[in-house]
Amino acid sequence: MNPQLFHNWLNVSSKSFNKGINFGHKSIKLPKTNYWHPLMSDYFLGVRHNVSILNTQQTLKCLLRAFHIVALILKQKGRILIVNTNPEFFRLCNNLTTITLNGKDQRESAQLSSKLPLKNYKELRTPLISYVNYKWIGGTLTNWKQISKSVLTFAKFSERCESFLFKNGIDFPRYNKIKKCFQGLLYKQDHKMVFAFNEKPDLLFLLNPNENQNILNEAYRLHIPVIAFTESSTNPKGITYPIPVNNYSIKFIYYCLKKIIKMTQF
């Protein structure tokens, strides 16, 4: 797909952006705190009432660049890890996990995650995109050899006991918590659960970098490029491809994730 057709397919422009994504956040009024990070000043139009206004043209430029990188990696069958630890977006990311990794076509998940007919949802099943939707386990990247053993143990327990727990209505809080952490790292193949990636992903897509500096540190140590939604107060150091935006806009995040999933079908 040539650049012009790719741009038309994305169908993004500064005029069509959802209202509110260009507003920064006020920081707490404490001594020695700033309302914005100095390294983010290149993406500002100005400041009004101590609220920074992001330049939507810069947001568009960074978004197109990030999508281009994602398309190149997926074209080469590379693996992408999408990380979200914001509980407000857990349901959205969990539904995407259900569709792309497990190949399920539950009507609730389908209605929330795309506008395609239900019969086309199994076509979106792909092992190229994996997720962390709930909580980041420290060392998931740098200590994957050990973390993978825990993920494999969860997968075996899930295959053997999940149906039993569901049929008998047994509440297992610890299992439910671990399932939220690990289910996005597994891919269903031939009725078996396998790892979505074996060594390390080729790209990290981070939705809320302010709360996940440890993830950026792990990616930096392993030389993994990072795409992240950066707020006005975010330190972009360690982020390879920042996208300046208000990362609490669920419509904008929904749009980006939907486009990434559809790119796997090219």
Phi, psi and omega in degrees: 000124181285164186303322182292316178295324178296318179296318179293324179293322178295325176056051178241144173204160182296334180284331183271359179294146178295139180296134177107346182284347182263009179261133175279189182244145172282137175269165180294138182283082177236157178301143177063031174243145181250154176280349178206162178269136183302326181288349178265000186295336180292343182260007184264148166270327180170189181228133177225126181053043179064019175243122181283142178252118181280147179279114183293335176293322176292321177299316179297317181298314180292325180293316179296321178296318180295317179296325178295318178296317179299316181297321180295318181292317179293327178296327179269013180061035176280165183255137180241133177249118178261124185242127175221125176243011178274117183298339179294332183255009183298316184295320179297310181293326180294322178293322177294324177297317181300322183280310190279331183259322184263345178071022180276155181236043179298138186296322180296314179296321183295316183293328182278334192258346178190177180245016178282157174299154183300327184293343183266000186288328178293338177288340180276357181292123183208142176271001185283342181239125176239167190222151162235111192255344191239298183214138178274124176274120183303131181091008180301326178268308186284336181236043185297330180301321180277319181297324181298329177295320178293321178295320180294321177298318177298318182297318180294318179295321180296317180296324186272326193241346186297315181296323178295317179296320183290316182295325183264004177062036182273127178269121181236087187303318182295320178295318180297322180292316179294325179297320178298327183280324192251343189295334180281353180263002183243149181232134183273119182222123181053045178064020176231152179266124179235164181290140177290329173216148186268313184254292178205152179287159179274342180208142178246127179247110187250126184275326183226082184290337182301325183264004187224053178294329180294330177292319178296323179295319178294317179295323180295320181294328182262004179060044176262123178295147185234130168252132183213149173277114184256132174275181178293334182261008183276138172275110185285000179296128182094352178258117185290317182230086179284145174239102183289116184195161171282105188279018172258006178275104185291330179293320180292318179294320176300317180299314183295314181294323179296319179293322180297317180295320180292335178295335180292346182269357180290000000 
